[in-house]
Amino acid sequence: MYKLLIRPILFWFDPEEVHYFTFSLIRFLSKIPGFPSLFKSLYLVNDKRLETEVFGLKFKNPVGLAAGFDKDAKLYKELSNFGFGFIEIGTITPVGQEGNPKKRLFRLKEDSAIINRMGFNNGGVKEAVERLKKNSNVLIGGNIGKNKVTPNEKATQDYEICFEALFDYVDYFVVNVSSPNTPNLRELQEKEPLKNLLQTLQNNKLQTTNAKPILLKIAPDLTDSQLLDIIEIVNETKIAGIIATNTTLSRDGLQSDNKSETGGLSGKPLTNRATEVIRFLSEKSNKSFPIIGVGGIHSAQDALDKLEAGASLIQLYTGFIYEGPSLVKQINKAILKNLK
């Protein structure tokens, strides 16, 4: 129904406006008695065999919603009814910011892809915290970044502000230094600045009493040499793991007319590269840390491929938009079938 009827209608309109409309619709429907239960009955797969323990946390199932969809923690409760085992909010910055000028979100229909140059648009960490205070049972990841106006030499302070504000309200953290849409942000992926940033968070006073898992989200555009550096950094700083991968700057093989738009590309064109990065990290590190696999998951088989490559958990974003919420159920059912 989604791909035949709902998606064609939604895809007539501007993608960012559709995003906000969809948020409002889900929120409205979720307030009507019976609808949350209906969503769960349609999309949630309840099976103890899906429970997965990773970096000390127990996930109801290994399929999560990637950061960027619920940036401001406005809809995490309602979205969890669509069968997700966890929701990652953000990217959150210390101070709210508008992000980049519109138009900044583009569908590439022929490629089943999206280009975004949103630029960490969000309401700031304080607003997100107030919403997260109402959480009762949704496992939440907090994806944190720096404000656009903050120079790289002061970036660590921004990450610390978000880390400390969110500490009591999220289950794990994700350090985002791999978005291509904040000027010079990816320079923080270089070995020394990245190591210093992660060590600072690991040594934060809050970590000494009740440590929260810290993960690093990396770009798919890193070379093998840079990926080996990432493995070394993870082992040196003792962070919990990696999220592979963020959006790509590559435009290889695209068919859509608007393929030249600047920004990060997500969706099917990223499927193989994201899986390659997961496999490389898993094999070269001797599976010494967990990996959350994300990038181009548009089918149950795409998800199984990432798990086989070495991912412990997976996340959806663009595939959720193109394939609809039934994709979550399809993946969880395929995982169960694969267990037999």
N, C-alpha and C positions, 0 to 999 in steps of 0.2 A: 504493500500500500504506500509506504513512504516513497520508494523510488518511482513508482508509477504515477502517483497523484500529488503527494505533498511536496516532494523535491522540485518537480517542474514548476510549480507555482512559486515556491520560495526563490528559485533561481531566476525568476523574472526581475527581481528587485536587487537593489544595491546590497552587497554582502554584509556590510557593517550594519546597515539599517535592519536587515533580516535577523542578524544576530541579536540585536536589542529587542526586536519584536518577538523572537522565539523565547527569549528570557522572560518577557512579560507574559507570554502565553503559558509557558510552563508554570510560572509562579501562580497565575490565575487559576489554572486547572488544578494545581496542587492544593488549593484552598477549598476546593469543592469536595465535600465528604464522599469517599469512595474512590476518588481518582488516584491518590497515592497507592492504594491497594491494587487498583487496576494496573498501574504502571509496573508494580512489582510482579504481579501475576503474569504480565506479558513478557518481561525482560529479565527478571531475576532468576538465576539458577541456584537453588539452595542445595548444596551437597558438601558434606564434610571433607570429601576428597579434594575439593578445590582450595581448602584452607592452605595457606602458604606462609611459612615463617621466614622472614628475611630481615637482616640486620636487627634482630631482636624484637621485631614487630610481627603480629599475627594478622594477615590479610585474609578476608573472607573469600576472596578469589584473586587471581593474579592480574586482573584486567582493570587498569585505572584510567582516569581522565587526565590528560596531560595539561600542564600549565598553559595559560593563554585563553582558555575557554571561560573559566570563571575567575577572572583576574582579581576581583575585589571581594571574593568570598560572599557573593550575594545569593548564590543558588546551590550551594554544595549539598544541602539537605535534599532538595528536590531532585537534583541530578543523581544522587545516590540511589534513587528509586528505579533508575534505568539499568540497574544490575552491576554497576561498578563496584569493585572491591576497595577502591580508594580514590580520592579526589585531590588533585594538586592545584592549589590556588596560586595566583600571581601571574607574572612577575610583579612583586610589590617593591616599591621604593620608599625611602624615608618620608618624603614629601610628595603629595599628590601632584601629578603633572598631566597635561593634555595629550602628550605624545606628539607624533608628527602630524603635519597638515593633512587633511583629507583631500582627495581620495587616497586611501592607504591600504585597502584590502581588495584583492582581485581574484576572481575565479578563473581558472584555466580549464574549462570544461572538457576540451579535447584530451587533456592530459590527466584528468581527475586530480587536479592540483590546486593549490592556493599560493599566491604571493602576498606576503604582508610586510608592511613597513610601519607597524603601529607605533613603535617607539616607547614601550613600557608605559602606555597610558593607564593610569590607575589613580585611585583616590587617596593613596598614601597609607602607611602602615597602621596609623591610629584608627582609621575607619574600619579597616579589615579586622583588627583586633576586637572591636566592639561587636562585630557580627559573629566572629568565632567564639565569643564568650557564650553564645547560645547553643553551641554544638554539644551534642550528647553522645552520639555513637558513630559518627562518620570519621574514618581514618583520613587525616588531612596531611598533605605535604605542603610546606611553605617555600615557594620559589622566590628568591630575593635577588635584588639588583641594585644598581646605583642610579641616582638622578642624572639626567642628561647634563645639567650644569656643573656637576661635580667632576673636577679633573681627576685623571687616573691616579695621580699621586695621593689623593685623598679618598679614593674609592673604598678602601678598607673600612673607613669610618662609617660610610653609608651601609655597608653590609653588616657591620656590628650593630648599628641602630635597629635595623630590621630584625636581626637575629635576637637581640635582647627583648624587643617588644613582642615578638611572636612566640618566644620560647615556651611559654606556658600553654599555648593554644594550638600548636601543631605537633604532629607526631614525628616528622622528619623535616630536614631542611635541604633545599637545593640551591647551590650557588650558581647563578647564571652569569657566565662571562662570555657566552657564545652567541648571543643575539647579534645579528648583523645590523640592527636598526638603531643602535645607540652609538654615536660617533666614538671611535677608538676603543670601544668596549672589548673587542676581541684581542686587543693587545695584552689584556690581563690574562690570556691563556698562555702567554710565554712563561717559561719555566720558573724563573725567580719571582716575579710578581705574584704568580699563582700560588706558589709554595708559601710565600709570606702571608697571603690572604687566608689560605686554608689553615695555616698554623695559628694565626691570630684567632680565628673562630674556634678552633679546637682547644686553644688555651684560655678561652673566655671563662670567667669565674663561674658562670652558670653551668658549664660543662663538667665542672669538678664534682658536683653533687648529684646531678641526674642527667647524665649525658644524653643528648638527642643525636640520632644518626645525621651526618652531614654528607650529602652527595654532591658531585660535580656534574653539571650538564655541559657536554662538549659538542663542538661543531662537527659535521660530517666531512668538512673540508680539510681536516688536519692530515698531514702527511704521516707515513709510517713512523718516521723519526719522531715526530711530535707526539704520536700516540704512545710510543715507547717512553717518552718523557712523562706523559700522563700516568702511565703505570708506575713509574718510579716515584712520582709525586704522591700518588695514592698510598703507596707502601711507606713512604717517609712520613707523611702527615697522619697516617692511620685514619683517614676519613672512611666512611662506611661503604662507599661505592660510587658508581658512575651512572649517569643517564646518557644513553647514546641512541639517537642524536637529536640536536636542534635542527633548525632549517638550514638549507644550503644556498650558497651563492651561485652554484652551477646552473647552467641553462641547457645542458647537453640533451639533445634529442627531443626538445619540446616542439609541439605542433601548434599550440594556440597563438592567435594573433597578438595577444598582449604579453607574450613571454619576455619581452624586453623591459617590463616594469622593474624598477629597483626594489630590493627587499629580499626577505628570506623565502625560499621555495619549500613547500611541504606537499605531501601527498604521494601518489604512486611513483613519480620519478625518483623518489628518495628510497623506495623499498629496498633495492639491492644494496645500495651503498650503506644504509644504516645497518643492514644485516652483516655486511662485510666488516664494519667497524666493531660490531659486537663480537663477531667470531675472532677477529684479530686480538682484541683486548682480552677475551677469555682464554685463548690459547697461549698468548705471549706472557700472560700473568699467571699461568697455571691455575686459573680459576680462583685466584687468591682474594677476590672481592666480588660482591654481587653487582649485577648490571641490570638496569631497567631499560628495556628496549622500546624505542619509539621511532617512528618514521616510516610512512608509507604502508601502514597496516590497513588494508582494505578488504581483507578476507580472513577467514579462520586459518587458512593455510599460511598466510603471511605471518600471523601470530605464532603458529607452530614453528615456522622456520626460524623466527627470532629466539624462541625458547630453545630450540635445538642448537642454535649457534652459541648459546651460553647465557641468554637472559634469564633472570629469575622471575621478573615481572615484566609486564608490557603496559604501554599507554597508547590511547587513541586520541586523535584530534581531527585531522582532515578526513580520515576514514569514517569517523562518526558523522561528519557533515554530509559526505557523499553517499554513504551506505545506510545511514540511519541507525537508530538505537538497537535494532535487532542484531546488529553486528556483535554487540557485547555478549548476547546470549549465544550466538553462533560460535563464538570463540570459546566460551566456557564449556559448551557442549562438546566441541571438538577436543578440548583438553581432556575431558572425562573419557571420551571415546578412545583417546590415545593412551590412556592409562591401562586399558584392558589388554 
